[in-house]
Amino acid sequence: MREGPAGTDPSTGEPGAPRVGLLDYGMGNLHSARKGLEAAGAEVVVAASPADLYDAVAALVLPGVGHFGRCMQNLREAGFDGLIRSWVDEGRPFLGICLGLQLLYEGSEEAQEEGLGIIPSWVRRLPSEVRVPHMGWNTVRVVQASARSRSGGGTEDVRDGGSATAPVRRDGARCEAPAGPGGFGGCVRDGEYFYFVHSYAALDAPEGSDAVLVTSYGVDFVAGFQRGSLWATQFHPEKSGASGIELLRAFVRSLTMPDGADTSRGDAAPGKDLSALQS
């Protein structure tokens, strides 16, 4: 494995695409995730163990598909649990996808196995009134954090609004998020469609989040959040067409741009075509 967190153009020796470590622990859709990250401009290193990974990549990506308990067991057996905690604790860039978001929490109603415990809250089963799993396209509402929420430490309940964020309402009203750059590099818009497959969801976003994405399906739940360099989505960006690739591109660009830089996209219409990115 080459040294340094960025790739190198062999013809010029200049830094190339940011190198991202995609964690292979037997429970993630690596093929789609890798293709999505590469389409977003990353050089992807698929890693089955933490060996030589810590100083070799600029960011870690944790995909996840399947059962919460089995995923945590596999993470521990591979030695990734300690790596992830240390990585996030040091403020290094991290992206969790689908179950990769849920594993950041203390635990889930799906299993007795403890989660990574990075976020002090639990993942809950979606309500019985709706068909489970929640599978297919759904919209997100962008909730921009207010200045007073940025102290960090706890969580904010996204059901029926949160005291430290813009209003989130069950009636489907759109949140009033500030225009321009912000959380997720300003790349996600209210009403944008993303692709979901899950039966459990987080109802609490981390306190201090720069932005939270909220989706309604029987209950308002956390569709994604960004807190500094910690990004996570309940939906699958790699299966969400152009909208998902733009989010991944914003994450990849954040690895090479100074804090606060504008990673927002242009005004191209959001896409819903899975095309070749969905396997």
N, C-alpha and C positions, 0 to 999 in steps of 0.2 A: 504494500500500500504506500502511495506517495505521501510525503510529509506535507503538513500545512493544511488549513481548512479550505483552501480554494484550489480549483484545478489549474493546470498550466497548459498553455498553448505550446505544443512541442516545437512549432516552427519559429516562435518569437520569444518563448520563455516568459511571456507576460502572464499575469494572473488571468484565469478564465472563469468559467462558471463556478459559483459557490458549490462546495461539496457538501452533500446532505447525507446523513446516515439513516437508512431505512431499516428499522429493527425487524429482523426475521425471527419470530419465536413460535411459528407454526399456527398462528391464529389471525393472520391478516391477509388481505388480498394484495399481495406484493406486486403482481403483474400490473394491475390497474393503477396502483399507487405510484409505481415506478414510472409508468408511461406518463401519468399526469404531471409528476414533478419534472420529468425531462422536458415535457412540452412547455412547462413554466420557466425553463432555463436553468435548471439545476443539474449538476453532475451527481448521480445517485450511487451511493455505496451501500449495497445490501449486506448487513452484518448479522451473523448468527451468534455472536458472542461479543462482549465488551472489549476484547483484546485489541489493543492498538487503535481503538475507535475514538477514545476521548480527545486526543489532540489531532486527529486526522480529519475531522469534519467541522463545519461551521454550525450545523444544526442537527437535531435528532427529530425523526418523524416516527410516531408510534401509530400504526394502523391497527384495526381490531375488528374481527368478525367472529361471532359465536357466543359462548357462555362466559359470563363474567368470572366465575370461579376458576374455570379451566384456563382462561387467559392469564389470570394472576399466577396460577401454579406454573404455567409455562414461562412467564416472565422471571419468576424466582429461580426456576431451574436453569435458565439461561444466564442468570446473573445480571439481568437488565434492571431489576427493581432498584437496587442501590445506585446504579449509574443514573437512572432517570431522576431520582430524588436529589442527588448531588448536582446534576446538570441544571435542574430547575432552580434549586436553592442558590446556585451561583448566578442566576439570571441569564443563562445561555439560551439561545433560541431553540424553541421546542414547539412541535405541532402534533397534537393528538387528533386522530380521525375516528369518528363513530365510537366504537368501544374504547378507542384510545382516549377519548374525552372522559368516558365514565370511569375508567381505571384511575384517573387522577383523584377521585373522591375517596372517602373513607371506606365505603362499601356500597353494596347494592342489595335490594330486596331479592335479587335473582339468586344469590349465593351467600353462604356463610363466610366465604373467604374474604379477608380484609383487602381493601384496595391500597393504593399507594399512599393515601392520606395527605396528599398535597393540598387538597381543598377540604375544609372541615364541614362536610355535609354528605348526605347519602343519595343514591340514585333510586328512584321509585318506579314501580310498574305503571304503565299507562292505564287510564281508567277503563273499567270493564264495559262502559257504555259505547266505546268505540272499537272498531275491528283492529285486532292485534295480530301480526305486527303492523305498525305504521309503515307502509311501503309505497313508495312512489314520490311524485313531485309535490312539493308544498312551498309556500312562501315564507319569508322571514320578515320580521320587523326589526329595524335597527334602533337600538336603545343606546344613546350616547351617555356615558357616565358624566355626572356633574363633578365639579371640582371637589366638593366635600366628600365624595366617595373614594378618593384616591389614597386614603390612608392605608388600605390593605388590611389583611388579617382575618376577616370573617367572610360571610356570604351575604348576598341580597336575594330575598325571595322574589322571583319574577311573576308570581301569581298575583293578579289584581294590583299590580304596581309595586314599586320598591321605593323606600324612603330616599335612597341615594342615587336614583336613576330617573330618567324621563319616564312618564307614565306608560305602563303596559296594561292594557285593558282586555277583558274577555270579549268585549263587544266587537272586536276586530278593527277598531279605529287605529289608524296609522300613527305611529310614534312620530314626534317632531324631532328628528335628529338634525344637528347642524350640518349645513352643506360643506362640501370640500373634504380635505384630508381629516382623518381622525383614526378611530379604531379600524383595524384591518386595512390600513393604508388608504382609507376612504374608498375602497373598491366595491363595497356591497351597498346596494340600494334597497330602500323599503319596497316590499312587494316582489322582490327577486325570488325566482324559483331555484330550489336545490333538491337533490335526490336523497330520500331517507329510506332506511331499512332498520327498524328497531322496535323493541317491545318495552324497553325501559328508558327512562330519561331523568335528567337532573332538573330539579325545580329551583335550585339555588345557584346563582352565579357568584364567582369569587368577588368579595368586596375589593374595591380598588381597581376593577376592570376599566379599561379604556373604552370598551364598547361591549355590548351584549347583543346577540341575535336571538330573537324569541319567535317561536312557532306555536300555533294553537292546534291541538289535536286532542279534544276532550279536556285538555287542560293546557295552560301556557307552560311551555318548558324551554329550557336553554338549548337553542339550536347551535350556539357557538359563543365564544367569548375570546377577547384578547386582553391580557393584563401584561403590559410591557412586552417582553420577548416570549411570553407564554401564550400560544394560540391553540385553540381547540374547536372542533366542529362535530356536532352530532350527525350531520349529513355527510355524504361522501362527495367532496369537491371533485375528486378524480372521475366521478360518474355524473357530474352535473353540467356537462357541456362547457360552453364558453364562460358561463358565470363561475363555475368551479375552477377553471384554469386561471381566470383572472385573480381569484383569491389566492391560489397557489403561487401565481406570479408575484403578487404583492408580498407574500411571505418570503419568497426567494430574493426579491429585490431588497427587502429589509435587512438581509444578511450583509449587504455591501454598501448600504447607504447610511449616513449619520442619523442619529435620533431626530425624529421630527421631520424628516425629509418627506416630500410628497410622493407617494407611490400610487396615487390614484390613476385610474385609467381614463380614456376618452369617453365619448358619448355613444359608443357602439351599443346597439340593442342587445339585451341579454339573450343568450341562446339556450335552447332546451334539447338540442340534438345530442344524444349520447355518442354518436358516431363511433370512431375507432377507439375512443377512450374507455368505453364500457366493455368489459369482458363477460 
